[in-house]
């Protein structure tokens, strides 16, 4: 590869309903590139010792940035453009499952490594897996598996639950997984309803929720939909027991006090007190303190943490392989044991899914939400791990795809 620079492609949602998550990812991506080129953060620590802070294989890393517009077809076009026009040698991004799957398809078509960010759907490392795609975030199966013992401990075994889900592939898969794992624990489903993406008026579903007389309401929704739904539910049923399986800070910021006592999983949170988490939090705050945006823009979020981790994962694999050739970088990523501030992790070779702890949180009251702290950490569980012979991995065949 000629020249003094090499380009990483960051394709994130900078507009559309998931733009807040996309911008959080981009801050994590850009911080990782800065650390690769100039040192700092996790560069040169015991998990990334081959990164020395003076570029990558004698080249300065540059970033090509594009906007998915929160739309999978736009994501596909912009991903291909970054590879063909900007010379991006890797892809990262994907604030939603559908944009992540679009990236995954482009990765296979162009034989470019894709480091997925906030793509949660099982298919990415299950039925649709390919050898070019790697995922740091836990999947939907792991979310349901991690939540089951926590919810049973919180609410008991004799529980009736009602589910609301987004009318898309992710929502339909998520509701089935929650029903499967909770039914195995003795819970009884008493109904469900679907909501179109972008629904603003969740009041239209209140009568259905009320008539179900459930003990626990599960909102399998994302982004603004999740925030709008939980606020509407709290207005009608202030004492409702609510679960949002996949939280993000953007949901919490928008929902405010409505997330009090709401349980769910998150990618990562600043309240996790480990040396690597503290190091990332400090480096991020130092980089973005005083910048534009919300008062919490200098406090890293889960999407920023995942994006930072994925960028360094790829760079360190390149350094270990001593080449940018994906045919050598892929095996360097496979089976890699590393840390990202939540305990020991492994990027599995069988499905390219990170086996990692899953943080589970409870929403704070509105008057206790400040400086980016929206949740209290219940635990960081390893109960979500599963072998290659079960779960989504059982349907993954990497082959030569």
DRENVO-790509 format. One line per field, with one value per residue (C-alpha): residue in three letters; y, z, x. Coordinates in pm, 1 decimal. Example, Ala and Ser with C-alpha at 12.3 -4.5 7.8 and 13.67 -1.06 7.14 Angstrom:
! residues 2
residu: [Ala,Ser]
y: [-450.0,-106.0]
z: [780.0,714.0]
x: [1230.0,1367.0]
This chain:
! residues 401
residu: [Unk,Unk,Unk,Unk,Unk,Unk,Unk,Unk,Unk,Unk,Unk,Unk,Unk,Unk,Unk,Unk,Unk,Unk,Unk,Unk,Unk,Unk,Unk,Unk,Unk,Unk,Unk,Unk,Unk,Unk,Unk,Unk,Unk,Unk,Unk,Unk,Unk,Unk,Unk,Unk,Unk,Unk,Unk,Unk,Unk,Unk,Unk,Unk,Unk,Unk,Unk,Unk,Unk,Unk,Unk,Unk,Unk,Unk,Unk,Unk,Unk,Unk,Unk,Unk,Unk,Unk,Unk,Unk,Unk,Unk,Unk,Unk,Unk,Unk,Unk,Unk,Unk,Unk,Unk,Unk,Unk,Unk,Unk,Unk,Unk,Unk,Unk,Unk,Unk,Unk,Unk,Unk,Unk,Unk,Unk,Unk,Unk,Unk,Unk,Unk,Unk,Unk,Unk,Unk,Unk,Unk,Unk,Unk,Unk,Unk,Unk,Unk,Unk,Unk,Unk,Unk,Unk,Unk,Unk,Unk,Unk,Unk,Unk,Unk,Unk,Unk,Unk,Unk,Unk,Unk,Unk,Unk,Unk,Unk,Unk,Unk,Unk,Unk,Unk,Unk,Unk,Unk,Unk,Unk,Unk,Unk,Unk,Unk,Unk,Unk,Unk,Unk,Unk,Unk,Unk,Unk,Unk,Unk,Unk,Unk,Unk,Unk,Unk,Unk,Unk,Unk,Unk,Unk,Unk,Unk,Unk,Unk,Unk,Unk,Unk,Unk,Unk,Unk,Unk,Unk,Unk,Unk,Unk,Unk,Unk,Unk,Unk,Unk,Unk,Unk,Unk,Unk,Unk,Unk,Unk,Unk,Unk,Unk,Unk,Unk,Unk,Unk,Unk,Unk,Unk,Unk,Unk,Unk,Unk,Unk,Unk,Unk,Unk,Unk,Unk,Unk,Unk,Unk,Unk,Unk,Unk,Unk,Unk,Unk,Unk,Unk,Unk,Unk,Unk,Unk,Unk,Unk,Unk,Unk,Unk,Unk,Unk,Unk,Unk,Unk,Unk,Unk,Unk,Unk,Unk,Unk,Unk,Unk,Unk,Unk,Unk,Unk,Unk,Unk,Unk,Unk,Unk,Unk,Unk,Unk,Unk,Unk,Unk,Unk,Unk,Unk,Unk,Unk,Unk,Unk,Unk,Unk,Unk,Unk,Unk,Unk,Unk,Unk,Unk,Unk,Unk,Unk,Unk,Unk,Unk,Unk,Unk,Unk,Unk,Unk,Unk,Unk,Unk,Unk,Unk,Unk,Unk,Unk,Unk,Unk,Unk,Unk,Unk,Unk,Unk,Unk,Unk,Unk,Unk,Unk,Unk,Unk,Unk,Unk,Unk,Unk,Unk,Unk,Unk,Unk,Unk,Unk,Unk,Unk,Unk,Unk,Unk,Unk,Unk,Unk,Unk,Unk,Unk,Unk,Unk,Unk,Unk,Unk,Unk,Unk,Unk,Unk,Unk,Unk,Unk,Unk,Unk,Unk,Unk,Unk,Unk,Unk,Unk,Unk,Unk,Unk,Unk,Unk,Unk,Unk,Unk,Unk,Unk,Unk,Unk,Unk,Unk,Unk,Unk,Unk,Unk,Unk,Unk,Unk,Unk,Unk,Unk,Unk,Unk,Unk,Unk,Unk,Unk,Unk,Unk,Unk,Unk,Unk,Unk,Unk,Unk,Unk,Unk,Unk,Unk,Unk,Unk,Unk,Unk,Unk,Unk]
y: [0.0,324.2,668.6,801.6,772.5,507.8,573.5,429.4,463.2,572.6,553.8,680.5,831.7,1208.0,1277.0,1094.3,942.9,784.0,1081.5,1128.3,774.4,824.3,1139.0,962.7,684.0,934.2,1096.3,752.7,678.0,1009.1,978.8,634.1,769.8,1052.5,807.4,578.0,873.1,1065.9,827.3,840.5,645.8,270.2,289.6,102.1,-54.4,-428.2,-507.1,-291.2,-310.4,-311.3,35.8,288.0,616.0,710.6,588.5,241.0,50.5,377.8,547.6,822.8,715.7,944.3,926.2,933.2,1015.6,970.4,995.3,691.7,921.1,635.9,457.9,117.9,194.8,522.5,336.2,86.5,359.7,570.5,268.4,167.6,528.2,546.7,229.3,313.5,691.5,756.9,440.4,328.5,0.8,-76.0,17.3,91.5,229.2,123.4,292.3,43.8,-319.6,-252.6,-14.9,-264.0,-540.5,-307.5,-250.8,-624.6,-690.5,-425.5,-572.7,-911.0,-761.6,-553.5,-787.0,-509.1,-567.8,-422.9,-350.1,-321.1,-74.3,-50.0,-327.5,-556.8,-805.5,-1171.9,-1220.3,-1022.3,-1298.0,-1567.8,-1661.1,-1367.6,-1386.6,-1346.9,-1359.1,-983.2,-871.9,-847.3,-730.6,-589.3,-520.4,-810.7,-933.9,-968.1,-1326.1,-1216.5,-930.9,-1164.1,-1422.8,-1161.1,-1000.6,-1320.2,-1383.3,-1013.2,-976.1,-1293.5,-1169.0,-827.4,-929.5,-1299.0,-1610.9,-1580.7,-1282.6,-1182.5,-964.6,-762.5,-656.8,-365.8,-405.7,-213.2,-345.4,-438.8,-735.4,-633.4,-578.9,-902.4,-1099.8,-922.4,-991.7,-1362.5,-1386.3,-1208.2,-1433.3,-1744.9,-1670.2,-1533.8,-1816.5,-2061.4,-1884.1,-1934.5,-1596.6,-1582.0,-1363.0,-1186.6,-1010.0,-789.2,-515.9,-372.5,-6.5,147.4,298.8,670.7,647.8,968.2,901.2,598.7,705.3,499.0,184.2,274.0,98.6,-226.3,-207.7,-129.0,-414.2,-668.0,-607.8,-717.3,-712.8,-603.5,-411.1,-473.6,-205.4,-361.6,-20.3,194.4,558.5,822.2,552.4,403.0,745.2,850.0,518.3,513.9,875.1,799.5,488.7,673.8,949.1,692.7,435.5,602.6,280.3,48.4,-193.8,-124.0,-298.1,-155.3,-444.2,-223.9,115.6,401.0,733.4,907.0,726.0,821.9,1186.4,1221.1,1027.7,1201.9,1102.7,852.0,597.9,580.3,212.0,101.1,-200.1,-278.9,-352.6,-97.1,-124.4,52.8,331.6,582.8,446.5,124.6,164.4,-30.8,100.1,80.7,246.6,527.6,570.6,592.7,828.9,1058.4,1063.4,1126.9,1407.1,1574.3,1563.2,1694.3,1913.5,2261.7,2152.6,2234.9,2033.7,1925.3,1969.3,1597.9,1591.8,1546.7,1239.1,922.6,703.0,334.0,395.4,606.6,330.3,61.3,275.2,350.4,-16.5,-138.6,108.7,5.7,-362.4,-332.2,-121.8,-358.4,-658.4,-480.1,-414.8,-779.3,-901.3,-643.2,-583.1,-417.3,-726.1,-839.9,-1203.4,-1167.7,-922.7,-1147.0,-1435.2,-1179.9,-1066.4,-1418.1,-1556.0,-1232.1,-1202.9,-842.9,-595.2,-288.6,-190.9,-442.1,-755.2,-1012.4,-1054.1,-1279.7,-1204.1,-1552.9,-1720.7,-1924.7,-1629.7,-1309.2,-1219.6,-1079.7,-1292.3,-1023.1,-923.0,-738.5,-435.0,-422.9,-96.7,62.8,413.1,692.8,937.4,1261.1,1467.3,1235.5,1251.8,1483.2,1498.0,1214.4,974.0,830.7,479.5,283.1,-28.7,-345.0,-576.5,-668.9,-1028.6,-1306.6,-1516.0,-1409.1,-1607.1,-1910.9,-2176.6,-2185.2,-2482.8,-2296.5,-1970.8,-1756.0,-1907.0,-2244.3,-2088.1,-1911.5,-2050.5,-1813.0,-2017.9,-1802.4,-1546.7]
z: [0.0,-118.4,39.8,390.2,498.2,533.8,557.5,799.5,693.3,958.8,828.3,1103.7,1143.6,1138.9,1054.1,1095.7,1412.9,1531.2,1472.3,1842.9,1865.4,1539.3,1662.4,1984.6,1780.6,1570.0,1875.5,1981.5,1633.4,1607.1,1952.0,1863.0,1543.8,1738.6,1991.0,1716.1,1560.3,1871.6,2166.1,2466.2,2599.9,2565.0,2313.4,2439.2,2734.8,2800.9,2572.4,2283.7,2323.8,1951.0,1908.0,1985.4,1918.8,1606.3,1341.4,1203.7,1015.5,947.7,814.8,954.6,993.9,837.3,875.9,598.7,749.1,587.6,693.3,680.7,745.0,969.9,649.1,535.8,164.2,218.3,445.0,167.6,-89.2,138.6,256.9,-100.1,-185.9,101.5,-17.0,-388.8,-375.2,-44.3,-38.5,302.8,399.8,678.4,774.8,1111.9,1218.8,1224.9,1482.2,1408.0,1312.2,959.1,877.0,1030.7,805.5,506.9,605.9,645.7,291.8,149.4,348.1,182.7,-164.4,-141.9,84.1,338.5,713.6,895.2,1268.5,1373.3,1641.6,1774.7,1556.8,1796.5,1582.6,1609.9,1233.0,1211.2,1386.1,1324.8,999.6,804.7,948.0,717.5,764.2,703.6,993.5,1364.2,1648.8,1986.9,2111.3,2263.5,2051.5,2114.8,2237.4,2496.1,2610.0,2676.4,2844.3,3067.8,3172.0,3267.8,3611.6,3699.0,3615.2,3804.0,4110.0,4079.3,4012.2,4105.9,3910.5,3892.4,3655.8,3362.3,3098.4,2797.4,2513.9,2272.5,1981.0,1675.6,1353.2,1191.5,1184.8,1505.1,1700.0,1582.2,1677.5,2012.5,2129.4,2048.4,2244.1,2549.4,2543.5,2506.4,2792.7,3029.6,2957.9,3042.1,3379.6,3444.5,3329.6,3133.7,2821.9,2818.4,2484.8,2257.1,1999.3,1727.5,1667.7,1344.7,1350.1,1413.8,1614.2,1808.0,1965.1,2188.7,2362.0,2101.9,2272.7,2631.6,2633.7,2508.6,2774.7,3044.2,2951.3,2961.8,3336.9,3312.3,3599.4,3374.3,3047.4,2807.1,2545.5,2261.8,2105.3,2020.6,2006.5,2014.2,1992.7,2324.7,2489.4,2368.0,2469.6,2824.3,2882.4,2763.2,2979.2,3288.9,3234.1,3234.9,3473.3,3705.7,3893.9,3591.3,3599.0,3271.8,3095.8,2794.3,2683.4,2500.9,2656.2,2522.6,2679.5,2403.5,2520.5,2881.4,2801.4,2605.1,2848.5,3158.2,3484.0,3304.7,3314.6,3695.5,3793.5,3427.2,3386.8,3073.9,2925.0,2800.0,2597.8,2864.9,3118.6,3286.4,3626.8,3558.9,3783.4,3627.0,3533.5,3158.7,3197.1,3401.4,3145.6,2857.9,3048.9,3132.7,2779.0,2628.5,2872.4,2816.5,2439.2,2429.4,2738.1,2644.3,2305.7,2154.8,2218.8,2536.9,2882.7,2888.6,2549.3,2720.8,2907.3,2696.9,2617.8,2536.4,2158.2,2190.4,2393.1,2138.9,1846.9,2025.2,2110.0,1757.5,1596.7,1826.4,1782.8,1409.1,1435.0,1682.2,1463.0,1172.7,1393.1,1500.5,1143.8,1025.8,715.1,604.3,400.0,533.6,468.5,745.7,965.7,992.2,1165.0,1389.3,1511.5,1553.3,1903.3,2034.3,2413.0,2529.4,2776.6,2722.7,3077.6,3153.4,3216.4,3000.4,2647.5,2349.1,1983.0,1884.6,1571.8,1516.0,1460.4,1509.7,1809.1,2121.0,2425.8,2690.9,3010.5,2973.1,3196.3,3340.5,3479.0,3654.4,3557.0,3808.2,3920.7,3725.8,4012.7,4031.1,3661.8,3616.6,3439.5,3208.6,3487.3,3407.8,3547.4,3847.1,3761.4,3887.9,3777.1,3487.1,3418.7,3235.1,3228.7,2869.5,2716.9,2506.8,2318.0,1943.9,1917.5,2050.8,2007.0,1699.9,1655.1,1571.9,1252.9,1154.3,879.2,803.4,521.5,254.6,244.3]
x: [0.0,161.7,148.6,193.4,-169.3,-438.6,-812.3,-1067.0,-1432.5,-1683.0,-2038.9,-2268.1,-2613.9,-2560.8,-2924.3,-3253.4,-3403.2,-3077.4,-2848.1,-2774.1,-2636.6,-2447.5,-2277.0,-2181.8,-2025.1,-1834.1,-1678.1,-1552.4,-1417.4,-1234.8,-1082.3,-947.3,-788.0,-627.1,-484.5,-353.8,-171.1,-67.9,-90.3,-320.5,-616.0,-573.8,-289.0,18.3,-164.6,-144.2,-438.6,-312.7,67.2,142.8,-7.5,265.6,86.3,280.5,37.0,-17.7,252.7,436.3,125.7,-93.9,-455.5,-715.6,-1093.2,-1352.0,-1691.7,-2031.1,-2396.5,-2625.0,-2924.0,-3047.3,-3151.6,-3016.0,-3018.5,-2834.0,-2592.3,-2520.8,-2451.7,-2233.7,-2035.3,-1954.0,-1863.1,-1614.2,-1444.7,-1447.2,-1391.3,-1214.6,-1005.3,-1133.9,-967.7,-1216.2,-1571.6,-1725.3,-2061.1,-2423.8,-2648.5,-2928.4,-2957.1,-3080.4,-2794.9,-2552.9,-2682.5,-2640.0,-2277.0,-2228.9,-2348.7,-2115.4,-1826.6,-1878.6,-1922.0,-1605.2,-1402.6,-1359.2,-1352.3,-1655.5,-1637.5,-2003.3,-2106.3,-2465.1,-2608.7,-2795.8,-2990.0,-2883.0,-2860.0,-2536.3,-2342.6,-2605.4,-2777.1,-2626.4,-2274.3,-1976.9,-1601.9,-1563.7,-1786.4,-1699.4,-1925.0,-1825.0,-2181.0,-2374.3,-2667.0,-3042.2,-3003.3,-2747.9,-2972.4,-3266.9,-3044.3,-2880.6,-3209.3,-3393.0,-3233.3,-3237.8,-3606.5,-3699.1,-3513.2,-3676.1,-4037.3,-4062.2,-4156.9,-4537.2,-4546.8,-4765.7,-4600.1,-4711.6,-4480.7,-4471.4,-4231.8,-4118.2,-4264.8,-3933.7,-3697.8,-3522.0,-3844.4,-4002.9,-3692.5,-3652.2,-4007.7,-3970.0,-3646.5,-3787.9,-4094.6,-3880.6,-3642.5,-3906.9,-4151.4,-3872.8,-3851.5,-4222.8,-4354.7,-4681.3,-4724.3,-5062.0,-5038.8,-4835.8,-4872.1,-4653.1,-4573.6,-4453.2,-4105.6,-4130.9,-4454.1,-4509.5,-4848.5,-4817.3,-5137.2,-5323.8,-5194.6,-5280.1,-5618.7,-5458.9,-5190.2,-5445.5,-5679.2,-5395.2,-5349.1,-4985.8,-4737.4,-4448.0,-4448.0,-4158.1,-4085.8,-3887.4,-3831.2,-3528.7,-3432.2,-3703.6,-3971.2,-3857.3,-3839.0,-4184.7,-4336.6,-4202.1,-4305.3,-4659.7,-4680.3,-4562.0,-4820.0,-5100.6,-4953.2,-4697.4,-4626.6,-4596.1,-4303.1,-4121.0,-3830.4,-3644.4,-3419.6,-3165.4,-3105.4,-2894.8,-2811.1,-3007.3,-3322.9,-3258.7,-3185.6,-3507.2,-3727.1,-3590.1,-3757.5,-3983.2,-3699.8,-3702.5,-3672.7,-3680.1,-3447.4,-3247.6,-2906.4,-2655.0,-2335.5,-2128.8,-2175.7,-1940.6,-2045.5,-1850.8,-1547.5,-1262.7,-915.5,-986.6,-1326.7,-1174.1,-895.6,-1143.7,-1371.6,-1081.9,-940.7,-1284.1,-1367.1,-1031.3,-1084.7,-1440.8,-1467.8,-1579.7,-1708.0,-2042.6,-2355.3,-2530.7,-2384.8,-2303.3,-2125.8,-1789.1,-1913.5,-1875.8,-2173.2,-2208.3,-2206.8,-1889.8,-1725.1,-1816.7,-1691.7,-1364.5,-1313.9,-1390.1,-1150.0,-866.0,-953.3,-905.9,-587.9,-426.8,-507.6,-335.5,-34.1,-19.9,-57.5,199.2,-10.0,-334.3,-424.2,-764.8,-674.0,-414.6,-607.4,-914.8,-730.1,-557.3,-899.6,-1035.0,-993.7,-843.6,-869.6,-884.1,-1029.6,-1247.4,-1329.9,-1606.9,-1400.2,-1226.7,-1363.7,-1300.7,-1371.7,-1480.1,-1353.5,-1671.4,-1908.4,-1704.2,-1922.2,-1760.5,-1827.5,-1840.7,-2014.1,-2345.4,-2411.1,-2763.7,-2896.4,-3190.9,-3304.3,-3253.3,-3522.8,-3525.3,-3383.4,-3081.3,-2992.8,-2699.0,-2362.5,-2455.4,-2553.8,-2894.0,-2871.8,-2756.1,-2559.6,-2732.2,-2454.5,-2228.9,-2319.0,-2137.2,-2455.3,-2522.7,-2234.0,-2318.8,-2117.5,-2068.5,-2304.3,-2610.5,-2799.6,-2738.2,-2390.1,-2543.2,-2682.8,-2359.6,-2140.4,-1853.9,-1710.5,-1551.8,-1834.8]
